[in-house]
């Protein structure tokens, strides 16, 4: 059985090494996506973002669902957050040959509903694939601003449809926001990586998390027991 001095020594060694590793984690020692050095937290954050992006790609599925609305005419007044936002959104619609006019902070839009949503989803697909330059060239607007404008247009559509009792259509619009526009915007710039290709690093990262947590816990346990403090259930 270890003596109190031995327990204290073990505790100190574990805690000192724990904090040494912690300092190393916060230092720019890890490779970044752009070739620069980043700290461990950013490295793991990027790593898990890359893995999650590969499993959050539902845009083709949503585009396919637009076929059920082909030929269905849709006309409404979309209330945007500002006149400037309305002007940008009207420009996006007009560029795709969809009738739209900005009137203050509202956009009067009309056309084939399927075409409207398909355009938005295709733009989301381009951003999801990190092809922001295609959107900038198409609209002359910042690529993130384009997706943000589409998102606000869908928010307004969903509200109008819910008020009108078109719940199935409103749900579809809501899904387009959550499964296409939001992921494309949030994951822009992140390279998707399949989990199966990074399985070793994933297991290593999770194992390190478990071991590192126990590392700190046993350090405290040995230190307290060496000081005569018993930790019971």
N, C-alpha and C positions, 0 to 999 in steps of 0.2 A: 504494500500500500504506500502511495506517495506521501511524503511529508509535506507540511504546510509550505516550507521553503520551495520544494520542488513544484508544488501546485502553483505558487505565486510566479515562479520562473516560467512555467509553461504558459500561464495566463498572460504574462507580460510579452512573451515571445509571440504568441498568437495575435495579441492586440497590436503590437508594434508592426508586425508583418502585414496585418490587415490594413492598417492605415497607410503603410508604405505602398501597398497595391492600390489603395484608394487614391492616393496622390498621383500614381502613375496613370490611373484611369482618366483623371482630369487633365492630363498633359497631352499635347498634340503629337501623339506617337503612332497614330493609326492612319492608314491610307483613306483619303476621301475620294469621292466620285470624280472630282475634277483634277485629281493628281496632287492635291494639297494634303497636308497633314492635319488631322482633326483629333479631338479627344475621344475616349472610349465610349462615352454616352452618345455622342453624335454618330459614331461609327455603328453602334448597335441600333440606334434609332433609324438610321438609313437602311440598315440591313433588314430590320423587321418591316419597314415600309415597302422595301422591294419585294419581300415575300408576300405581304398582304395585297399589294397591287395586282399580283398575278392571279389572285383568287377573287378579285372584285370587278372582273370585266363582264358586265351584263349588257353592254350596249348593243351587240348584234341581236340579242334576244328581244330587246325593246324595239329595235328597228323593225324586226319581223312582225311585232304586234301592231305596228301602225297600219298594216295592210287591211285590218278589219274596218278601218275608218276611211278607206279610199273612196273618193267621190262625195264625202260628207262635207257640205259647206259649213263654215264656221265664221261667225261675225260677232265681234264684241269690242268693248272699250276697256283697254288694259290700263289700270292706274299704276303708274310708276312712282319712284321715290322723289323724282325731281323732273323739271322740264328738260334738263340736260340728258337725263337718263332716258326720257321718252324719245328725245330726238335721236339718240344713238340706236335705240331699239327699233324705231321706225326705219332707220337707215339699213339695219340688218335685214329686216323683212323685205324692204324694197330691193335690196341687192339680189335677193332670191326670187324676184318677180312675184312677191306677195304684196297685195295692196295694203298699204299702211300709211297713216298720216298722223303726225304728232300734233296734239292740241293741248298746249300747256303741259301738265304732268301726265297726260293720258295719250294712249296710242289707239286710234281707231284702226282695227285690222280686220280683214276679211279674206277668205280664200279656202282652199281645200285643207281640212284639218290634218289629214294624213301628211300632206306635203309640208305643212308648218312644223309638225313634230319631227318629221324625218330630217329636215334641214338642221334643226337644233341638235338632234342625235348625231348626225354626221359631223358637225362641228365639235361636239363633245368627243367623238371618236378620234378626231385629229389631235385634239389637245391631250387625250389619254395616251396617245402614241408619241407625245412630246413633239408633235409637228406644229408648234405654235406659229411658225413663219407662214404656213399656208393660210391661217386665219388672218394674220396681219396683212398679207398680200391681198386677200380676198376682200376685206372690209376697210382696210386702212385704219383699223382700231386695234389697240392692245389686245392680245389674245385672251388674257384673263378678263378684260373688260367685256369682251364678246360673250364669254360663258356666263359672266355675272348678269349681263343684260338678259340673256336667254333664261336664266334662273328666275329673275324677277318677273319676266313675262309669264313663265309657267306658274309662279305663285299667284299672279293675278288671274290667270285662267282657272286654276284650281278653285279659287274663291268664288268666281262667277258660276262655275259649273255646280259647285256644292249648293249655292243659293238657289240655282234653277232646278235642283233636284236631280241633276245628271250625275249620280254618284259613281256609276261604273266608269264613266269618262274621267271624272275627277280623280278617281283612284289611279287610273292609268297615267294621268299627268303627274300625280304625286310620285309614282314609281319612276317615271322618267327623270324627275328631279333627284331622287335618292339613289337610283341605280346607274345613272349616266352623268348628269350634269355635275353633281357634287363630287363623285369620285374623280372625274376628269379634272376638275378644278383643283382638288386637294392633292392629287397625285402628280400634277404637272411637274416635270423635271425629274421624276423618280423613274429609274429603270426597273421594269418588272423582272423578277427572277422566280422560276418555278421552285417550289419547296423541295422537290426530289433532287434538284441539282445542287442544293445547298444543305442537304440533310446533315452532313457531318458538322458543319459550322453551327447549324441550328441546335443539334444535340449538345455540342460543346458549350454553347452559350447558356443553354438551360441548365446544364450540369454545373457550370461555373456559378450560376446564380444560386443554386441550392447549396453548393459547397461553401461559397463565400458567406452566405447567411449563417451557416453552421459554424464557420470559422470564427465569426464574431461572437456567436453565442457561447461556444466552448471557451473562448478567451475570457469572457466575463464569468462563466461558471467556475473555471479553475482559479481565477483571481479571488472570487468571493469565498470559495471553499478553503483556499490558502489563508484567508483572513479569518477563518472560523465561522463564516456565515453559511449555513446549510440551506440549500434550495430544495424544498420538497414539493410534491404535487399539492 
